[in-house]
């Protein structure tokens, strides 16, 4: 049976929102945090070295997105600040990818197949963030 959300819309019928980049980042943050906290996958001795940094990067991704989204550009300076924060969010996605690769190479219990959802979320997040950053051209014309 299909999963139904609170709005009674089937998951398969949901459309992406204007803030999908934020929703996706929050889902990624949760997935990474839950994954790192699984003792059988990421032993405690590796959590400090790799796991906590991975969670911190996911938190920073959400922070950059939140900060960028809180800037309503009415000047060139504000637009530049917003674009810098958006660029930092994209860069953080690539840093997350690198950290996942490191974790897979260093920790025997971590398998790439277990990380499929996180990898997909990161790839989708990069697409969403780049599209959001590109939409700033519309704002640029109005300044």
N, C-alpha and C positions, 0 to 999 in steps of 0.2 A: 504494500500500500504506500502511496506517495505521502511524504511528510507535508503537513499543512502548517503554515505559520499563524501567528495570532490574527493576522488580517484575513485569514481564511483563503489565502492564495497558495496554490500548490507551488512547491519549490521550483519545479520545472517551468512554471509560468511567470516567475518573477523577472522583472526587467531591472537593468542597472540604473542606479540613481545618479544624480549629479555629484553626490558625495561617495560614489562607489570606491574611490581611492582610499577614503577614510575607513569605510566599512571593511574593505579587504585587508587593510593594514591592521585593524583591530583583530580580525580573525587570524591573521598571521602571527600576531603577538601572542594570542592564546595558544595556538598550535605549538609554537616554539617553546613557550613556557611549560606546557604540559609534557612535551616530548623530553625536554631536558630533566624534568623532575622524575622521570621513570627510572627507578633504581636499577632494574634489570637491563636497561638500554644504556644509560649514562651513569656509571658507577660514581660514587661520591668523590673518589680521588680525581676524577676528570671534570667534575662540575665546577670546581674552583678555577681550574686552568682554562677550560673552554666553555663550559655550559653557562656560567654566569655572564660571561662576556657576550655570548650569543643572545641571551635574554636582554641584556643591557642595550645591545644594538637594535633589537626589536622595539624596545621602549623608546630609544632615540628616534627611530623611524616614525613612530606615532607622534612623538614630540615635534619633530620637524614639520610634519603634515599639519598638526594642530596650529603651530605658530604661523606657517604660511597661509593657512586658511583664515587666520584671524586678522591678516593684513588686507584691508580693503583699499587698493591703490587709487589714490586721487592725485598722485604726483609721480614723476619719473623715479624719484628716490624710493618711494614706497613700492613701486612696481619692481624695482631692482632688488629690494629686500625680499619681496615675495618670491621672485625667480631664484634668488640664491638659496632660500630655504627649500624650494621645490627641488633644486639641483642637489642639495645635500640629502634630501629624502631618496632620490634616485641612487646617489652614491652609496647610501646606507644599504640599499637593497643588494648592491653588488658586494658590499662588505659581508652581508648576511650569507650570500651564496658562498663566498670564500671560506667563511667560518664553518659552514655546513660541510664543505669539502674537507677541511682540516679535521673536523670531528670524525668523519667517515674514515679518513686515512689513519688516524691515531687510535681510535677506540675500536677494539675488536667486535664489540657487541652492537655497534652502529652499522646498519646496512643502508645502502642508498635507496633500496626499495621502500624502506620504512619512512623515508623522507619525501616521497612523491608529492604528498599534499602540500608540504611546505615549499617545495621547489616550484610547483605550479602556482601557488599563491604569490611567490616572489616574482616569477615571470609575468604574471598578470598585473601585479602591482607596478612593475616597471612600465608596462604599457599604459596603465591608467595614469601614472604620474607624468609621463611624457606627454600624453594627450592633454592633461590639465595644464601643464606648463606651456604647451603650445597655444592653449586657449587664451593666454595672456596677451596675444597679439590683438585680440578684439578690444581688450581693455586699453592697450597701448594706443589704439586709434582714437579712443575717447578722451585721452588725457591731453 
